[in-house]
Amino acid sequence: MANNSPQSSQRTDKSPGVSIPIQVRVGGAFMALAAVLFLLALVAVFTDGWGAPFEWTPIRVAIIIAALLVGGFATVRKDQKASVAQVVALAVAVLLIFGSRFLPQEVYLVQHQSFLVLYGGAALLCALILRRSVMPKA
């Protein structure tokens, strides 16, 4: 029996080749970077106290790279199917997080905690500018 309801007649299949603009992907990566930097700053303040030096280690760099991957590839539209690139990028991000536990604890850079907040603010500003650039003009 055929279903002639209005819901089924209004549903249209979108093409699987729907692409997300690169500005939205990079903006999502900057947004995730900002969130992780703010979170790292908050954790550093609670664990080390305010004003303590922040040490950049391979573990923290791996977390930042994983956040960039998630932010760049987690952006989807309602009419978009998951692609192989998205699944691979998200799997690599998860592997980076788990694999970072086995990295050495050497320190790359030592800086003040306030720089994390400043970098996070700059990343947030970049994300908003990039995402605003693809919004339709009225």
VOGUFI-876179 format. One record per residue (C-alpha): residue number from 1; x, y, z; residue in three letters. Coordinates in Angstrom, 3 decimals, decimal comma. Each point is the difference from the previous one (the first is absolute). Layout:
BEGIN
+-----+----------+----------+----------+--------+
! num !       c1 !       c2 !       c3 ! residu !
+-----+----------+----------+----------+--------+
! NUM !        X !        Y !        Z !    ala !
...
+-----+----------+----------+----------+--------+
This chain:
BEGIN
+-----+----------+----------+----------+--------+
! num !       c1 !       c2 !       c3 ! residu !
+-----+----------+----------+----------+--------+
!   1 !    0,000 !    0,000 !    0,000 !    met !
!   2 !    1,391 !    3,387 !   -0,980 !    ala !
!   3 !    0,416 !    2,632 !    2,664 !    asn !
!   4 !   -1,267 !    3,321 !   -1,359 !    asn !
!   5 !    0,243 !    2,000 !    3,198 !    ser !
!   6 !    1,169 !    3,621 !   -0,230 !    pro !
!   7 !    3,099 !   -0,818 !    2,020 !    gln !
!   8 !    1,253 !   -2,567 !   -2,460 !    ser !
!   9 !   -0,743 !    2,189 !   -3,023 !    ser !
!  10 !    1,912 !    2,950 !    1,516 !    gln !
!  11 !    3,054 !   -2,059 !    0,829 !    arg !
!  12 !    2,651 !    0,340 !   -2,659 !    thr !
!  13 !    3,244 !   -1,894 !   -0,180 !    asp !
!  14 !    2,954 !    2,322 !    0,080 !    lys !
!  15 !    3,068 !   -0,836 !   -1,969 !    ser !
!  16 !    2,716 !   -1,726 !    2,035 !    pro !
!  17 !    2,563 !    2,409 !   -1,436 !    gly !
!  18 !   -1,089 !    2,910 !    2,194 !    val !
!  19 !    3,142 !    1,763 !    1,139 !    ser !
!  20 !    0,693 !    2,216 !    2,955 !    ile !
!  21 !    1,792 !    3,265 !   -0,880 !    pro !
!  22 !    3,643 !    0,053 !    1,055 !    ile !
!  23 !   -0,610 !    3,143 !    2,067 !    gln !
!  24 !   -2,482 !   -1,889 !    2,155 !    val !
!  25 !    2,416 !   -2,909 !    0,461 !    arg !
!  26 !    2,919 !    2,246 !    0,946 !    val !
!  27 !   -2,314 !    2,092 !    2,176 !    gly !
!  28 !   -1,074 !   -3,176 !    1,789 !    gly !
!  29 !    3,637 !   -0,934 !    0,533 !    ala !
!  30 !    0,705 !    3,438 !    1,491 !    phe !
!  31 !   -3,117 !   -0,303 !    2,186 !    met !
!  32 !    1,163 !   -3,362 !    1,347 !    ala !
!  33 !    3,492 !    1,428 !    0,520 !    leu !
!  34 !   -1,433 !    2,880 !    2,006 !    ala !
!  35 !   -2,071 !   -2,361 !    2,156 !    ala !
!  36 !    2,996 !   -2,246 !    0,725 !    val !
!  37 !    2,272 !    2,946 !    0,797 !    leu !
!  38 !   -2,562 !    1,441 !    2,420 !    phe !
!  39 !   -0,412 !   -3,429 !    1,569 !    leu !
!  40 !    3,782 !   -0,484 !    0,322 !    leu !
!  41 !    0,269 !    3,414 !    1,647 !    ala !
!  42 !   -2,791 !   -0,835 !    2,437 !    leu !
!  43 !    1,545 !   -3,356 !    0,905 !    val !
!  44 !    3,421 !    1,611 !    0,417 !    ala !
!  45 !   -1,414 !    2,624 !    2,367 !    val !
!  46 !   -1,775 !   -2,619 !    2,121 !    phe !
!  47 !    2,953 !   -2,408 !    0,139 !    thr !
!  48 !    2,989 !    2,371 !    0,156 !    asp !
!  49 !   -1,541 !    3,226 !    1,285 !    gly !
!  50 !   -0,316 !    3,357 !   -1,711 !    trp !
!  51 !    3,154 !    1,391 !   -1,558 !    gly !
!  52 !    1,952 !   -3,254 !   -0,045 !    ala !
!  53 !    2,004 !   -0,699 !   -3,141 !    pro !
!  54 !   -1,734 !   -2,147 !   -2,603 !    phe !
!  55 !    2,119 !   -2,725 !   -1,578 !    glu !
!  56 !   -0,649 !   -1,097 !   -3,570 !    trp !
!  57 !    0,667 !   -3,737 !   -0,211 !    thr !
!  58 !   -0,566 !   -2,496 !   -2,831 !    pro !
!  59 !   -3,175 !   -1,162 !    1,737 !    ile !
!  60 !   -1,518 !    3,481 !   -0,095 !    arg !
!  61 !    1,068 !    0,539 !   -3,602 !    val !
!  62 !   -1,661 !   -3,307 !   -0,973 !    ala !
!  63 !   -3,191 !    1,121 !    1,723 !    ile !
!  64 !    0,075 !    3,266 !   -1,967 !    ile !
!  65 !    0,510 !   -1,863 !   -3,303 !    ile !
!  66 !   -2,860 !   -2,373 !    0,842 !    ala !
!  67 !   -2,259 !    2,977 !    0,761 !    ala !
!  68 !    0,877 !    1,559 !   -3,364 !    leu !
!  69 !   -0,895 !   -3,253 !   -1,772 !    leu !
!  70 !   -3,298 !   -0,341 !    1,833 !    val !
!  71 !   -0,912 !    3,642 !   -0,574 !    gly !
!  72 !    0,835 !   -0,148 !   -3,673 !    gly !
!  73 !   -1,698 !   -3,269 !   -0,840 !    phe !
!  74 !   -2,917 !   -0,206 !    2,424 !    ala !
!  75 !   -1,919 !    2,662 !   -1,925 !    thr !
!  76 !   -2,948 !   -1,597 !   -1,775 !    val !
!  77 !   -3,234 !    1,099 !   -1,523 !    arg !
!  78 !   -3,339 !   -1,700 !    0,454 !    lys !
!  79 !   -0,012 !   -1,080 !   -3,623 !    asp !
!  80 !    3,600 !   -1,265 !    0,009 !    gln !
!  81 !    1,037 !   -3,590 !    0,485 !    lys !
!  82 !    3,145 !   -0,828 !    1,927 !    ala !
!  83 !    3,015 !   -0,276 !   -2,248 !    ser !
!  84 !    3,014 !   -2,254 !    0,271 !    val !
!  85 !    2,232 !    3,041 !    0,581 !    ala !
!  86 !   -2,079 !    1,039 !    3,013 !    gln !
!  87 !    0,071 !   -3,452 !    1,545 !    val !
!  88 !    3,749 !   -0,333 !   -0,555 !    val !
!  89 !    0,693 !    3,481 !    1,425 !    ala !
!  90 !   -2,079 !   -0,671 !    3,098 !    leu !
!  91 !    1,657 !   -3,413 !    0,471 !    ala !
!  92 !    3,434 !    1,631 !   -0,287 !    val !
!  93 !   -1,052 !    2,562 !    2,619 !    ala !
!  94 !   -1,035 !   -2,744 !    2,405 !    val !
!  95 !    3,245 !   -1,880 !   -0,645 !    leu !
!  96 !    1,967 !    3,197 !    0,644 !    leu !
!  97 !   -1,692 !    0,429 !    3,364 !    ile !
!  98 !    0,641 !   -3,598 !    1,056 !    phe !
!  99 !    3,481 !   -0,074 !   -1,515 !    gly !
! 100 !    1,017 !    3,230 !    1,689 !    ser !
! 101 !    0,174 !   -1,844 !    3,308 !    arg !
! 102 !    3,076 !   -1,844 !   -1,280 !    phe !
! 103 !    1,889 !    3,089 !   -1,168 !    leu !
! 104 !    3,024 !    1,286 !    1,950 !    pro !
! 105 !   -0,485 !    2,700 !    2,621 !    gln !
! 106 !    2,606 !    2,424 !   -1,323 !    glu !
! 107 !   -0,884 !    3,695 !    0,083 !    val !
! 108 !   -0,081 !    1,893 !   -3,296 !    tyr !
! 109 !   -0,849 !    3,464 !    1,289 !    leu !
! 110 !   -0,792 !    1,682 !    3,296 !    val !
! 111 !   -2,264 !    3,043 !    0,042 !    gln !
! 112 !   -2,454 !    1,830 !    2,231 !    his !
! 113 !   -3,532 !   -1,376 !    0,323 !    gln !
! 114 !   -1,538 !    3,232 !   -1,230 !    ser !
! 115 !    1,379 !   -0,703 !   -3,477 !    phe !
! 116 !   -2,359 !   -2,970 !   -0,264 !    leu !
! 117 !   -2,968 !    2,296 !    0,523 !    val !
! 118 !    1,400 !    2,509 !   -2,497 !    leu !
! 119 !    0,618 !   -2,719 !   -2,607 !    tyr !
! 120 !   -3,477 !   -1,393 !    0,644 !    gly !
! 121 !   -1,547 !    3,437 !   -0,496 !    gly !
! 122 !    1,918 !    0,473 !   -3,247 !    ala !
! 123 !   -1,120 !   -3,439 !   -1,231 !    ala !
! 124 !   -3,612 !    0,807 !    0,899 !    leu !
! 125 !    0,222 !    3,300 !   -1,869 !    leu !
! 126 !    1,437 !   -1,774 !   -3,059 !    cys !
! 127 !   -2,802 !   -2,587 !    0,133 !    ala !
! 128 !   -2,693 !    2,664 !    0,148 !    leu !
! 129 !    1,541 !    1,976 !   -2,875 !    ile !
! 130 !    0,317 !   -3,101 !   -2,186 !    leu !
! 131 !   -3,517 !   -1,206 !    0,694 !    arg !
! 132 !   -1,410 !    3,501 !   -0,529 !    arg !
! 133 !    1,704 !    0,169 !   -3,397 !    ser !
! 134 !   -2,194 !   -2,794 !   -1,402 !    val !
! 135 !   -3,295 !    1,250 !    1,376 !    met !
! 136 !   -2,314 !    1,330 !   -2,721 !    pro !
! 137 !   -0,144 !    3,755 !   -0,238 !    lys !
! 138 !   -3,455 !    1,489 !    0,437 !    ala !
+-----+----------+----------+----------+--------+
